[in-house]
Amino acid sequence: MKPDAFYVQSPARRARVLRSLIFSAKESIIMQMYLFAARGELRTLQPVEGPPWAELVADWLIERKAQRPDLKILVLLDSQTIADAKRTTGKQFPLTRHRLEDAGIVVLTASLRRTVFKPSLFHSLHKAWEGNGVRREKDDWATLQHNWQTAHNVEDHRKNIVIDSGRAGIVFSHNLIDQARFWQENTFLLRNQLARDLYGIALVAGRDALGLPVRFSENDLSLLPWLERQALSHAEEATTPLEGDAGSPGTMVERQRILDGGPEIRRAILDEMDRVAHGEIRVASAYYSDMETLARLSDVSRNVRVRILIDSCNALALPNVLHYLLKNTVNILCIHFCRKFPQLELRIFPSVRREMMHMKAISFSEGPCLIAGQANFTPNSFSGAWLETSVRLSQSRIVKQFDAHFDQLWERSDRVIPYVEMTFFQSIRTRTHEFVFLFMVRVAGWLGFRY
């Protein structure tokens, strides 16, 4: 029997796997993608020169739909992927999402009903979630939801694709935007029960999206009875033991599973930290600000080597002011904590426009175990404010592949110097700089913006 999961490391192989999955689909493709936008199609990220990655993937989907008109293709996008070209940076028509729709592919804005958020000072801004039974146009709804999610910092941050009732699937950390083509990412090709579980998540997301108060087209609504039938069939299948899936608690089958949502991902990570007694823990997270897991790693580091890799955020093509603020605030909680506790080894990957360390993963050499997917180590990802998917794997082959990938990036990264190794004047300068931006981060957190 073939393995349930494969680790895909290089950008070239990631592209081949994604294309192969799209063109091998015979019945259905469901894609959940946080950002699916070509140059200038986002509200904040600036267009960059480089290969037209989003257009290329859209072309693959359109070509496959033309080859198999009966193929069900559903693309679910977070409303950060703008639906109104006038609100984008480039203001170019048609947008990628509209190109897909024109080819007969169903494109929906993902529902955020399942997110968890704490009301902020901006809670009253959202006055029209489903007010008075009014049904809005699809693009208008995407704008409304975008405004609401920006105020509350909630997202459907998932990046998954699954085909043919769970015949195969991919869990990414990868957005389909042009500048991300060559970023360092998690990519896992899944089969068997893992892919079937991913399919169940996608079905729920599709039904939620079609439940929004939107005036859907006939093509959109034609998916609803199909989704209902698939959901019923999937539920029946889940109660029937499948060949090769049986196993007693604690077996490899039991320990390899899809983690649906931030709270479940965090529990799995903390459980592994409680279990580990020796060996090494490697953490890669583009953004790290979750103090609970960081404090636990500090405790564990008395007996276990802990290495943490974050990103400098130089790769993000933002307007100058936003770029400056992000670069100085996004990982400052993690940096400040690790400077105080030098037993935590911290390095920063020096990202550039064409390469970012965008992985979100933690590996335990004892076990072994790898938990990876879309969830950054941040309060929003782990609380459920952002919808996330991760996969927990216990195949030593995959853990070793990730560890080797991590080690390559670690050697290219800059060490964060602890306070105890600084001179007096270095310490004063660093602490003053961090005090200013830590204060900004804490004020933003008080207002409800946590990242």
PyMOL commands that set and color helices and strands:
alter all, ss='L'
color gray80, all
select helices_A, chain A and resi 11-24+53-67+85-87+96-102+123-125+131-133+138-152+164-166+178-180+192-209+218-221+223-238+252-255+262-275+291-300+320-329+332-340+379-383+396-411+419-421+424-447
alter helices_A, ss='H'
color red, helices_A
select strands_A, chain A and resi 5-7+28-33+36-37+72-77+106-109+155-156+159-163+168-172+176-177+187-190+257-260+280-285+305-311+344-349+360-364+369-373+386-387+389-393+414-415
alter strands_A, ss='S'
color yellow, strands_A
deselect
rebuild
show_as cartoon
